[in-house]
Amino acid sequence: MEKDIAAFTKDTIQLLQDLIRIPSPSGSEHGTADLLRKFLEDNYIHVEQKHNNILVKNNNFNSNKPTIL
């Protein structure tokens, strides 16, 4: 189910506010990683998580081309 731009904007602002509220000193970002993963999954975006790192690939991703992180 697709959201309209206004709903997505509202949800994104809420996500940013929630991320700011979560303490996340270096090495202890699990709370922010979990919140971000849930947000992406709730919006039907495939996510890979390695420790506190969230990995998302564009649908046009090609492993044979250079990658910029």
N, C-alpha and C positions, 0 to 999 in steps of 0.2 A: 504494500500500500504506500503510495507516494504522498509526501506532505507538500503542501503549498509553501511558497517561499516565506510567508509571514510566520507560519507555524514552525518551520525549520529554524528561522532566525530567532524566534522566542526560545526554542529548545536549546539552541547553541549558546545564547546568552546565559541561560540557566546553567548549562554545563560549565561555562567559564566561571560563573560565580561560585558554583560548587567546588570546582578545582582550586580556586583561590582560598576557600575556607579550609581545605584539608592540609594539615601540616605535612610537608614532604621534604625534609632535609635530605641531602645526598645520601644514597644508599637505603633510604626508607620511603621510597615512592610507591609502595604497594597500594596504598589507598587511592592515589590519583590514577595509577595504572588500571586498577579494578573498575573505577568509575568510568574512565575513558573507554575501556573495553566494552563495558555494558552499554554505554551510549552508542557506540558504533554498531554493536550487534543488534541493538533495538532498532537501528536504522538500516538493517539488512546489509551491513558491510562486513565482509569476511575479515577476520582478525586472527593474527598469530601473536601469541604472547610468549616471550622468553624472559623469565624473571620479571623485572619491572619495565621491560621494553615492549611497546606495542608496535607491531608491524602490519602495515596495510599496503597492498599493492594495487595500483591502478589497473583497470581492466585491460589496458593496452600494454601492460608490462611485458618486456621481452628480455630474458636473461642474457641474450646475445648482444645486447646494446649496453653502453656504459650506464652506470647507476650513480646518481647524485643523492647523498643523504644530507 
